[in-house]
Amino acid sequence: MAAGRGEFFRSFLEGLERKPAQPAPDRQQRRHGRGKPGPGRGQSGGWRKEQPKAAPSSVSGNDRSCPEPRTEKKKADFPKIKTSSSEENLIEKLPSEILIKILAYLDASSLFCIGHVSKLFHQLANDNVMWQKIYMSEFASRMWMPADDAALKVDPVEVEGRSAGHWKKMYLRTMAGQEISRCRRELRDISPLTGLPRQTEWVLRNLNVSWELTVHDCLGREITLQQSRAYFLESSVMVRWSGGSFPQYHHISSIQLHGVRKETLKSPKVRKPGWRSLILKLDVKRQPHRLIGKDRLIKLMYLPPGFIIGIWRGQSSVAFIMLSLHFHRLVEKSLLGSPVCPYIEPVDLPPVDNSDPEFGLHGYTLHFVLHNTGTEIMSGHFHQLSCHTVQIQRGLVELKVINRTNLSQHRSLSGNIKLPWRSDALEGSVENCCNITLTLLDEFQKPFWCVSSPACITVAKKTPSFDYSGEHFLMQHRDSDGQVKMKLVWLKEQKQFFLISLTVYVSVFKVNKHFSRDYGS
């Protein structure tokens, strides 16, 4: 049976690729051609001695006794036929029954991809009968079945009578449920330090999860890049893509990030393409970007939320792209979304406490890390952070983490602030740049605000400090959910930075939504 299917597809593809044959001369025309007097025939019957043919250059346009050679006449009479654009798309002219028969040989991931080719393929790729067969072939052996064989049969009329895409949704729901069940067992152990599952890195590595970047340029061309390296840290991972034929930086129109799980075959070195889960889709032209650092070879452009694009200095060529991903629900985002739709996080609202007038403004815990691709520069864990209603300003809840006036809270940074980079052939590091990974937990020790993003230090305009004589600097991060502000001082004698102030600002809108409050702005 398999051999027959293979033979059918081979002959089918050969028929599609075969060039149309040149049209033959009309039979009636060839018959008349034989009866016409040629150069070696007389006018009154009988045969004359054939005269030698004259060279084409010696024949004048008015001399009809020496016509052009027949081969030249054939070229003039039968020009080469050009196929129109409508004739090139031959496969869509096939009946729907044949196309569904062909699509039935594809797996689920390939059906998702081909459903975006055209409206016709989108309709065919959602066929209930086809998805019902895929569903049963994937999950029937894992389901409980009754002993009666008649109960195993599925009525085709009932399958086709379902709403369009019913079995496709069933397949996705079952697949997501199995992945969640498998992952939850490993992700139940929560770290009291970070509020995140301890085994996040182990699960991602064990399930062969990687991250794929799809870059589109202004001309509509698409470039897909596999990750070159992933740098895992305590609560985040930094992913680098390099070595691909990137478009020019100013020509990039959009970027898509997918989590990809590759299934391992019997041979441990052989992996087949697996599921792709869309994590984010970024419109580069509408997204603000800025320069955050440079060295003698490259300059770094920051593209929210968390992208770093390295550009060769003096050019517009992209050397590499890096992205920082926080561990919060990263497993779910990388596995449980579809190729075109990201995973939707569930909303877990805490219980409402109407007896506390400032419920939602106290009991916060912050885990804060400054790091680069492979080194932790500073790490801190801070409890019982709070704010009062009188401290809410400009729609932000202010949480003082390290107070400028409390010298006992100040912390030294181990090593210099720099961000190593690497392309295909070169490597280096950019000074005064690093990555911020922040995990803010609410009163119930649940992740409330999670950030992992690059940041750079700038010279402070005012340095009203009587405790430190060194030069003062600022480092900050801002997004729609809040802000982070840090003040640092450089001590020349110790040749290191000191963190003398750290303040976290959370959006009042985010607090009101999470705790069902109505604090003013």
C-alpha positions, 0 to 999 in steps of 0.5 A: 500500500505504501509503495502504491502511494509513493508511486502515485505521488511520484507520477503526479509530481512528474506530471506537474513538472513536465514542460508542455510539448511544442505543438506539432504542425497541422496535418492538413498543412503538411499535406498541402506542403508536399503538393506545392512546387518546390525548388526542384520541381517544374511547372508543367509536370515531370521532374527537373534536375535539382538546382543547388540551393542558394545561400541565404545571404544571396536571396532577395526579398522579391525573388520567389523562386528561392524560398527560405528553408522549411526549418525557418518557416516552421519557426515563424509559423509556430512560435514558442508558447509562453505559459500564463501565470494562471497556468503555473498554479496547476495544483489548485486546479485539481478537485478538492477531493484529490487535494484533501487526499494529498494533504492527508499525508501531512502531519499536524505542523505541516497542515498549520503551515500550508493553511496560510498559503491561500484561502483554498488551502486554509479551507482544506487544511481545516477539513474535519475528516482529515483532522479526525484521522490525525486525532485518532492516530495520535491519541487513540492508542492512549485512550480507553476503548470499549471492548465492542469493535462497533463502538470504535467506528466513527460515523463519517456523517457525524464527523462532517456534520461538526462545525468547521475546525472542530477536530482541529481544536480537539487535537490542539486541546488534547495536545496542550493538555498532555504537554501541561500534564507532563510539564506540571509534574516537573514544575511544581517545585517552586523556589522560595527565593525567586518564586519560579519553578526550580526545574525550568532549565531542566524541562526546557533542555529535556524537551529539546526546546529551542528558539527560532527567529523569523525576520522579514524585510521591507520587500517581503522576504523571510529569513528563518534563523536557528539559535546559535547559543542559549545562556541559562541563568538563575531566572532567565535565559539569553538567546543569541542568533548569528551566522545567518544572512541577516537583512540590512538593519534599516530594512528589517520590518518585523521579527517573530519569535517561536519556541520550537520543540524538535522530536528525537528519532531512534537515532539520538543525532537525528531530530525531525521538525516539531511543534512551533509556538509563537511567543511574540511578534514585533513590528520593528518600524513602529517600535522605538529603538535606541543606542545603548552602547558600542565598542570599536567594532559594533554598536548595540541597538535596544529594541523592546521588549528585550532585543539587542541587535549588534550592527557593524560600525560604519555599516548597516549590516547586522552581526548578531541578535540577542534576546533575554527571556524571563523564566516566568511561564517560559515553558508554557509560552514555548510549547503551548502556543500555535505557530500563529497564535501565542499562548494566553496566560491564565489570570489568577486573581488573589482573594479580595480583602476589603478590611485592609484599606491598603490591600495590594500596597504591601508585602511585596518581595523582589528578586533582582539580578544584574548579569550578562551572558555568562556572569552574575554581577549582582544579586539581591533578595528583598522582603516586605516592600511596601507603599502608602496611598500618599506615595502614589504619584503620576500613576505609579506605586513606589517601592523603595528597595535600597535607600540612598541614605541607609549606608547598610543597604548599599551593595558592591558589584562584582566585576565591571558592567559589560556585555560580551558579544560574539558573531560568526568570526569575531567577539568582544564586549561593550562596556557599561551595558548589562542585563536586568532580570527582575521578579516582583512577587505579591503578598501571596508570593506569586509572580506579579511583575517579571522583567528581563531586559538590557540596560546601560549606565549613563553619567548622572547630571547631579551628584549631591553625595557627601558619602562617596567622592566617585563619579555617579551614574544612573541605570534604569528600565521602563515599560508599560507595567513599571520602572526601575531606577538605580544609582551607582557610584564608581570608586577609583581606589577599589575599581568597582561600582557600588549600588547606592539606590534602587527604586521600583515603580509599578503601574497603579493600573496593574495594581488595581487590576490584580488586586481589584482595587481603585487607587487614584492616579 
